[in-house]
Amino acid sequence: MNWLLIFAVVISALLHCEAKTFTRCGLVQELRRKNFPESVMRNWVCLIEHESGRRTDIIGPPNRDGSRDHGLFQINDHLWCNDSNVPGKDCHATCAELRTDDITKACSCAMIIFRRQGFYAWYGWIDHCKGKPLPDISNC
C-alpha cells in the first residue's frame, strides 16, 4: 500500500512541475524581458492576476460556446490556439504551448490579440482593471 501512495505523490509532483505561479515582481520582470510596454505594464499585471492568478497551467471552465481559455493570459481556443498537437489558428500555436512555464508563445499570442482588440479582449481586465486602481509595481 505504501508504494501506491509514493507513486501517487511522485505522479502528482511531476504533473505539478509543469505549472508556474509567478510572484508579482517576477511576472513584471518576465514581461519586461518580453518587451511589454512599461506604459501599460500595470494593466497587463492586473489582467493576468484576474485571469489566471499568475499561473501558467490554468485551463478555464467551458465557455458558453464550448471553447476554453488557456494559460497565463487565458487565451481562448476558439480563435487563437489549436487544442491539438498541430499549431494553428491566429496565434499559430497549440493551446498546450500557451500553458507552459516558458511564456514566450503566450506573450506573442497575447500581443497579437492586444494589437487587434486591446485589453477589451479580456473580461478580467474589463471587470477588474478598467478605470480601477491598478496593481503597484513600483518596487519591481
N, C-alpha and C positions, 0 to 999 in steps of 0.2 A: 504494500500500500504506500510506503514511503517513496518508492521510485516513481509512482504515479504523481504524487504531489510535487516531487522535484522536477519531473518532466513538465508539468503544467506551469510551474514557476519559470522554468527556462524558456518555454514557448512564449509565455506572456512577456517576458523581458525582451526576447528577440523581436516580437511584434511591436513593442513599445519603442524600440531603438529607432524606428523609422520616424518617430514623432519628435518634434522640437517645439518647445514653448519658449519664445523669446522674452527676455525682460524688455521693458520699455526702451531703455537706452541701447540694449543690444539690437533691438529692431531698428531704432533710428540709425545706428552705426551701419547696419547692413543696408538699409535703404539709401544711405549716403553713398556707400560703395557701389550701389546700382544706379547712381546718378539721378535719384529722385530729387526734384527741385526743392531747395530749402524753403522757398516762399510758401509752399503748401504742405510741408512736411507734417505739421501738426494735424492737418486734415487726413493725411494718409494714416498716421498713427491712430487717430480716433476711429477711422473706418475699420482698420484691421482689429483694433481692440473690440469693437462691437460686432464685427462679422465673425471672427474666429477665436477671439480671446488670445491672439498672438500665437496660435498653434498652427503648425504646418499640415497636420494629418486630418483635419476635420472634413467630413462629408456631411453636408446638411441633410435634413429630412426631405422627402419628396415635396416638390412644389406642386401647385395645382395642376400643372401640365405634365407632371410625372418627371420633370427634369430635376437635377440635383446640383448643389453648389459645392465647390471643391477648394480645399486648401486655405492658406493664409488670407487670401482676398475673397474667398467664397465665390469663385468664378463658375458661372453656370454652364452646364454641359449641353444645353440646347443649341447655343450658337458658337461657343468659344472653344470647347475641347471635345475630343473623341473619347467616349467611355469604352475604348477597346485598346488593343496593343498598337494600333496604327495611328500616328499623329494626324490630326486633321482639324477641320472647321476653321474659324477665323484666326485662331492663335497657332494653328499648325502644331498642336500639342495633344498628347493624351492627357486625360484628366489625372491619371496617376502621376504624371510629371509635375502637376501643379500641387501635389501633396507631399513632396519630398523635402528633406532638410535643405537641399540646395535650391534656393528660391529664385534662381536665375530665370527659369521658364515662367514661373508665376509672375515675376516682376515684369517681364517682357509682355506677357499677356495682359496684365493689369494696365500697362501703359497704352496698349492698343485700344483697350476698352475706354480708357480715360480720354484719349485723343478723339474718339468718336462720340462719347456721351458725357464726358466729365464725371464728376462724382455722383451725378444723378443716376448712374447705372447701379448704384448700391443703396438699398433701403437702409442698411445700417448707418450709412452717412446721412441720408435724408432724415431719418428718425432721431438720431442721437448726436449729430455733429453740426448740421446746417444751422447757422445762426445761434449756436450754443457755445458755451465755454469749451475750448479745445484743450487737450492734454498739455501739461507743462513738460517741455523737453529742454528747458534752459540748462539743465545740468548734464545734458548728453553731448 
